Amino acid sequence: MTNDSDRKIEAIVPLLTDLFVIETVYRQNKQIVFSLAYRADRRKSLQLLRDRLKLAGYRSTDDTSGANLILTVDPKPRFRIPPLNVVLFVATLFSVYFVPVFLRNLSATMFTTVIDPAQLPTGMIDEIKLAASLVPQTFANTMTDLASGVGIEFTLAMISILFIHEMGHFVASRRRNIVTSWPYFIPAPNIIGTFGAIIKSKSPFRNRRDLIEVGAAGPIAGWLVAVGWLIYGLSQSSIVPGATFQPGALAFSLEGESIFMRICGLAMLGPLPSAGHFYHLTEAAFAGWVGLLVTAINLLPMGQLDGGHIIYGLAPRSQKNLGKFSMVALIVLGLYWPGWWLFAAFGLIFGVAHPPTLDDTKKPGRTARLIGIAALIILALSLTPIPFR
C-alpha cells in the first residue's frame, strides 16, 4: 500500500483496537476493509463503533453476518456539525444575550418597586409572585436596554471564552485520535445565561500524555481569552462610591478574589480609596472574571473534570486523595459562598477518582508535563474563594 493509504489506516486503527482485534486489513477500490474479531459484547461494541466513526466524520458500512465483523470505511473524513449542537449553540447565544440583562432589570425593578420594608416578600412563594407581577415591566426595560447595545459586549466575551475552551479540547482530541462529540452548549436562566458547554468522549484515553494534553488544552486556551477580555474590560472600568450604584450593577471590592484578579485590579485601577468605594466592572471585565472562575472550577482535581484528567496524568496515585481534599475544601468554602456546595455534591454523586487509561505505564513526556504544570498554575492564580457576597 502507499504511504497515503498507510496514514489513512493509522488514523482509523485507534478507533477500533479497544473494541476489536484487527485480523485483516485490505483496500477495495477507494475503501478500506477491516476484518474485526469482537473483544466484548457484540451489540454494544458495534453501536459504540458506529457512533465513533460517525463523530469522526467517516462513512462506513458493516457486515455482521459472520463470526467476524467486516467493516468497510471511506477513509476520507467529512466533518458535519449535528443539528442539535447548532440549535443549542444558537439557544445559548440568545440566553447569554438576553437572560443576564433581564435578571439585572428584574432585580432593579423589584428594588425600586418595594420601597416599604413591610412589603418585602416573606417567603419563596411570595418572592416568585412578586417577580412574576413585574415581568411585563422588566421585559420592556430589557428590550430598551438591548436596543441600546447593552449585553452585546458580554455576549461576545462569554461565548468566545466558552467556544475557545471547548474547541481546545476538541482540537487536542482529534490530534490524538480520540473521538469526541462537537460541543454541546447549555443555555440557562442564571446571571450569565449558560451552564457552559460539554464534550462527550466516545473513545478511551490511550495513555497519560493524551489525558494531560486533552484535559489542559481547553482551560489554557479559554483562560487566555478570558484574560484578554478581563484586561480590556478593566481598562474601561472605574472606581466609584457605593452610593452611586444601581441595583444589579457589577460591583467588586476584590475581597475573596483570585490572585490574578486582585493583581490586575490593583495594577490597572489602583486600590480603593475607602471602604465605601467599589470597582465598577464593564461587561467585558465581568465576562473575563467569569472566565477565570469557570476555568478554576474546571481545573479542580476531581473525577472527570479537566483538573482530574491533568492530575491523574501527572500523578495517578495522588489524584484520588487530592480529589477528596478538594471536595472537603469546597464544603468549607461553602460556608462563605453556598454555591461551592453544589460542586461538592457533584463530587459525591459522580465520584472524585479518575478511571485509568489504557496504558498508565507510559509516562507523559516533558512537553505534556509542562502543559499540565501550566494548567495547575492557572488554577492557583484563578481560584476565587468567595465569588459572590
C-alpha positions in Angstrom: 0.0 0.0 0.0 1.0 3.6 -0.5 2.2 5.8 2.3 -1.0 7.8 1.9 -3.0 4.6 2.5 -0.9 3.7 5.5 -1.6 7.1 7.0 -5.3 6.8 6.5 -5.3 3.3 8.1 -3.3 4.6 11.0 -5.9 7.3 11.6 -8.7 4.7 11.8 -7.0 1.9 13.7 -7.1 3.7 17.2 -10.9 3.9 16.9 -11.1 0.1 16.7 -8.4 -1.6 18.8 -10.0 -1.3 22.3 -13.2 -2.9 20.9 -11.9 -5.4 18.3 -8.9 -7.4 17.3 -7.9 -6.4 13.8 -7.3 -9.6 11.9 -7.1 -8.4 8.3 -6.9 -5.0 6.5 -7.1 -4.6 2.8 -8.1 -1.9 0.2 -11.1 -2.3 -2.0 -11.2 0.4 -4.7 -11.1 3.6 -2.6 -12.5 1.9 0.5 -10.6 0.3 3.4 -11.9 -3.0 4.6 -11.2 -4.4 8.1 -12.0 -7.9 9.4 -12.5 -7.5 13.1 -12.9 -10.0 15.9 -15.0 -8.9 18.8 -13.4 -8.4 22.2 -16.6 -8.0 24.2 -20.4 -7.7 23.8 -21.2 -7.7 20.1 -24.1 -5.3 20.2 -22.5 -2.7 22.5 -19.2 -2.8 20.6 -20.9 -2.4 17.3 -23.1 0.6 18.5 -20.1 2.3 20.0 -18.0 1.8 16.9 -20.8 3.3 14.7 -21.0 6.3 17.0 -17.2 6.8 16.9 -16.9 6.6 13.1 -19.9 9.0 12.6 -18.4 11.5 15.1 -15.0 11.2 13.5 -16.6 12.0 10.1 -16.1 8.6 8.5 -18.8 7.0 6.4 -18.9 3.2 6.8 -20.9 0.0 6.3 -20.6 -3.2 8.3 -21.5 -6.9 7.7 -22.3 -8.7 11.0 -23.4 -12.0 9.4 -20.3 -13.9 10.2 -18.2 -14.6 13.3 -16.1 -11.5 12.5 -17.3 -8.0 11.7 -16.5 -6.9 8.2 -16.1 -3.1 8.3 -15.8 -1.0 5.1 -14.7 2.6 5.6 -14.4 5.6 3.3 -11.0 6.8 4.6 -11.8 10.5 3.7 -13.4 12.1 6.8 -16.3 14.5 6.3 -16.9 16.8 9.2 -20.5 17.8 9.8 -21.9 19.5 12.9 -25.0 17.8 14.1 -28.2 19.9 14.1 -28.7 19.5 17.9 -25.3 21.1 18.6 -26.2 24.0 16.3 -29.6 24.6 17.9 -28.0 24.5 21.4 -25.4 27.0 20.4 -27.9 29.4 19.0 -30.1 29.0 22.1 -27.1 29.7 24.3 -26.2 32.7 22.3 -29.6 34.1 22.9 -29.8 33.2 26.6 -26.3 34.8 27.3 -27.5 37.9 25.4 -31.0 38.2 27.0 -31.1 36.5 30.4 -28.4 38.5 32.3 -29.8 41.8 31.2 -33.3 40.6 32.1 -32.3 39.4 35.5 -30.4 42.7 36.3 -33.5 44.6 35.2 -35.7 42.4 37.3 -33.5 43.0 40.4 -33.6 46.7 39.8 -37.4 46.7 39.2 -38.0 44.8 42.4 -35.7 47.1 44.4 -37.4 50.3 43.1 -40.9 48.8 43.5 -40.6 47.5 47.0 -39.7 50.7 49.0 -41.6 49.9 52.2 -39.7 47.1 54.1 -43.2 45.8 55.2 -43.8 45.0 51.5 -40.8 42.7 51.2 -41.7 39.1 50.3 -41.5 36.8 53.3 -41.0 33.5 51.5 -40.1 31.9 48.2 -43.7 31.8 47.0 -44.3 35.5 47.7 -41.0 36.4 46.0 -41.9 34.4 42.9 -45.3 36.1 42.8 -43.8 39.5 43.1 -41.2 38.7 40.4 -43.9 37.4 38.1 -46.0 40.5 38.5 -43.0 42.6 37.4 -42.2 40.6 34.3 -44.0 42.8 31.8 -42.3 46.0 33.0 -38.9 44.1 33.3 -39.3 42.8 29.7 -40.0 46.2 28.4 -36.9 47.7 30.2 -34.8 44.8 28.9 -35.8 45.3 25.3 -34.9 49.0 25.6 -31.5 48.1 27.0 -30.8 45.5 24.3 -31.8 48.0 21.6 -29.2 50.4 23.0 -26.4 47.9 22.9 -26.4 46.5 26.4 -25.4 42.9 26.6 -23.6 42.7 23.2 -20.1 43.0 24.7 -20.8 40.5 27.5 -22.2 38.0 24.9 -19.2 38.3 22.6 -16.8 37.9 25.5 -18.6 35.0 27.2 -19.3 33.0 24.1 -15.7 33.4 22.8 -14.3 32.2 26.2 -16.6 29.1 26.2 -16.1 28.4 22.5 -12.3 28.6 22.6 -12.2 26.4 25.7 -14.3 23.7 24.2 -12.5 23.8 20.8 -9.2 23.5 22.7 -10.5 20.1 23.9 -11.9 19.2 20.5 -8.8 20.0 18.5 -6.4 18.3 21.0 -8.7 15.2 21.0 -8.7 15.0 17.2 -4.9 15.5 17.2 -4.6 12.4 19.4 -7.2 10.4 17.5 -9.6 10.5 20.4 -13.1 10.8 19.2 -15.3 13.3 20.9 -18.6 15.0 20.0 -18.9 18.6 18.9 -19.5 20.9 21.9 -23.0 20.9 23.5 -23.6 24.4 24.7 -26.1 24.7 27.6 -28.4 27.7 27.9 -29.5 28.5 31.5 -31.7 31.1 33.4 -28.8 32.3 35.6 -26.8 35.5 35.8 -24.5 34.6 32.9 -27.2 32.9 30.8 -25.5 29.5 30.5 -24.2 26.4 32.3 -21.2 26.3 29.9 -20.7 23.5 27.4 -19.7 19.9 27.5 -18.0 17.5 25.1 -18.7 13.8 25.2 -15.9 11.4 24.6 -16.6 8.2 22.5 -13.2 6.6 22.8 -10.8 6.0 25.7 -7.6 7.8 26.5 -4.7 5.6 25.5 -2.1 7.0 27.9 -1.5 9.7 30.4 0.2 12.0 27.9 -3.1 12.2 25.9 -5.0 12.7 29.1 -2.9 15.7 30.1 -2.9 17.3 26.7 -6.6 17.0 26.1 -7.5 17.9 29.6 -5.3 21.0 29.7 -5.9 22.3 26.2 -9.4 23.7 26.9 -8.6 25.5 30.2 -5.4 27.1 28.9 -7.0 28.3 25.6 -10.1 29.6 27.3 -8.1 31.2 30.1 -6.0 33.2 27.7 -9.2 34.5 26.0 -10.7 35.4 29.4 -7.5 37.2 30.4 -7.7 39.3 27.2 -11.3 40.3 27.9 -10.6 41.0 31.6 -7.6 43.3 30.8 -9.6 45.1 28.1 -12.6 45.4 30.4 -10.6 46.7 33.3 -9.1 49.4 31.1 -12.7 50.7 30.7 -13.8 50.1 34.3 -13.6 52.5 37.2 -13.7 53.0 41.0 -16.9 54.7 42.2 -18.7 55.3 45.5 -21.1 52.5 46.5 -23.9 55.1 47.0 -24.0 55.7 43.2 -24.5 52.0 42.3 -27.8 51.0 40.8 -29.4 47.6 41.7 -27.8 44.9 39.5 -24.6 46.8 38.9 -21.3 44.9 38.6 -19.6 45.9 41.9 -16.5 44.3 43.3 -14.2 45.0 46.2 -11.5 42.4 45.5 -12.2 40.7 48.9 -12.2 37.0 48.4 -11.0 37.4 44.9 -8.5 35.3 42.9 -4.8 36.2 42.9 -4.9 37.1 39.3 -8.0 39.3 39.6 -6.5 41.1 42.6 -3.2 41.8 40.8 -5.0 43.1 37.7 -7.4 45.2 39.6 -4.8 46.9 41.7 -2.4 47.3 38.8 -4.9 48.8 36.4 -7.3 50.6 38.7 -5.4 51.1 41.9 -6.6 50.4 45.5 -10.0 51.5 46.7 -9.8 54.9 48.4 -12.1 53.9 51.2 -14.4 51.1 52.4 -17.4 52.8 50.7 -16.0 52.5 47.2 -16.1 49.6 44.7 -14.7 48.6 41.4 -17.4 49.1 38.8 -16.7 46.5 36.0 -17.7 46.7 32.4 -19.4 43.8 30.7 -16.1 42.7 29.2 -14.4 42.7 32.6 -17.2 40.8 34.2 -17.1 38.2 31.4 -13.3 37.9 31.9 -13.8 37.4 35.6 -16.4 34.7 35.0 -13.9 33.1 32.6 -11.3 32.9 35.4 -13.9 31.4 37.8 -15.1 28.8 35.3 -11.6 27.8 34.4 -10.6 27.3 38.0 -13.7 25.2 38.7 -12.9 23.0 35.7 -9.3 22.6 36.9 -10.3 21.2 40.3 -8.6 17.7 40.5 -11.9 15.8 40.8 -13.1 12.9 38.8 -13.8 13.7 35.1 -13.2 17.5 35.5 -10.3 18.8 33.4 -8.2 19.0 36.6 -8.9 15.4 37.3 -7.5 14.5 33.9 -4.4 16.6 34.4 -3.6 15.4 37.9 -4.2 11.8 37.0 -1.9 12.2 34.0 0.8 13.8 36.2 0.4 11.7 39.4 -2.1 8.9 39.1 -1.5 7.6 42.6 -2.2 11.0 44.2 -5.3 12.0 42.2 -8.0 10.3 44.3 -6.6 11.8 47.6 -6.3 15.3 46.0 -9.9 14.9 44.8 -11.1 14.1 48.3 -9.2 17.1 49.7 -10.7 19.4 47.1 -14.2 18.2 48.0 -13.6 18.9 51.7 -12.2 22.3 50.8 -15.4 23.1 48.7 -17.6 22.1 51.7 -15.6 24.5 53.9 -15.7 27.3 51.3 -19.4 26.8 51.1 -19.8 28.4 54.5 -18.8 31.6 52.8 -20.5 31.1 49.4 -23.1 28.2 49.3 -22.6 27.7 45.6 -19.5 25.6 46.4 -21.7 23.0 48.0 -23.2 22.3 44.6 -19.8 21.4 43.2 -19.0 19.3 46.3 -22.3 17.5 45.7 -21.2 16.7 42.1 -18.1 15.1 43.6 -20.2 13.0 46.0 -22.6 11.9 43.2 -20.1 11.2 40.4 -17.0 10.3 42.5 -13.7 12.0 42.8 -11.5 9.2 41.5 -10.4 9.2 37.8 -10.6 6.0 35.8 -7.3 4.6 34.4 -6.1 5.0 30.8 -5.5 2.0 28.5 -1.8 2.2 29.4 -0.9 4.0 32.6 2.6 2.7 32.5 3.6 5.0 29.6 4.9 8.2 31.3 4.0 11.6 29.9 6.8 13.4 28.1 8.4 16.7 29.2 6.1 18.8 27.0 3.0 17.1 28.4 4.2 17.6 32.0 4.9 21.3 31.3 1.5 21.8 29.9 0.0 20.1 32.9 2.0 22.3 35.3 1.0 25.4 33.4 -2.7 24.5 33.9 -2.2 24.0 37.6 -0.5 27.4 37.9 -3.6 28.8 36.2 -5.7 27.1 38.8 -3.7 28.7 41.6 -4.0 32.1 40.0 -7.7 31.9 39.1 -9.4 30.2 42.1 -11.8 32.6 43.6 -12.6 31.5 47.2 -15.6 33.8 47.6 -17.1 34.6 44.2 -20.2 36.4 45.5 -21.1 38.1 48.7 
